Amino acid sequence: MNAYAETYLNDAMNNLGDMLDYAVNDCGYEAKDFWDYFTNSGVAKSFEIGNPRYVAGFSGVELVSEVLLRTTRSQPNAPMSVIIEKSPEYWGGWIMAYYQWYTNKRFSDFTKKGLTIDYVLSLYPTLHEADPSRFVSAIDNYIALNSETATGNLKRIRKANGITQKKLAEESGVALRMIQLYEQGYQDINKAQAISLARMAHVLGCSVDDLLE
């Protein structure tokens, strides 16, 4: 099931493309920085459910204004350039709107799985003229590969200290199975009990914050 009615998709893609293009090329923001603002704002959530006010009612400039107001309490003052040829940033926002609609997932979910807007923009030379389905396949494969090779903080720090999962369990008192689940991503370590985090951090010689994702 797609995120919202296809009726709004074209507007959503164009407006998100205009938003990123304006933020980067007229306002001077780094693509990554502004995309973080967008995904952490309520604007992204409204896009994700196809709220007509945001996907169709707001222009790209108005979207940038809303995102900045909610995240930095500032407002853009640069005029929007006359677009003769669509920029890579426009395509990045345009195609990400499509991918979110197609997958019916949150923009922040993509970030958690290692998909950055910079990586999306790196695909512009090879995919900007291709059918969106090719982008979907490329990103699905990228996320799947990234998930297989990703190393969380707990696993990374444990291995750096030369400590096995079994030894960490024995010395911290945290169940071996729980440690395995944290490292495999099946249990959210950010929601672990404070005492468990403190005990593991003590054994590993790091802070609790170092273990959080």
ABEGO torsion letter per residue (X at the ends): XBABBAAAAAAAAAAAAAAAAAAAAAAGBBAAAAAAAAAABAAAAAAAAGBAAAAAABBAAAAAAAAAAAAAGBBBABBBBBBABBBAAAAAAAAAAAAAAAAGBBAAAAAAAGBBAAAAAAAAAAAAABBAAAAAAAAAAAAAAAAAABBBAAAAAAAAAGBBAAAAAAAAGBBAAAAAAAAAGABBAAABBAAAAAAAAAAAGBBAAAABX
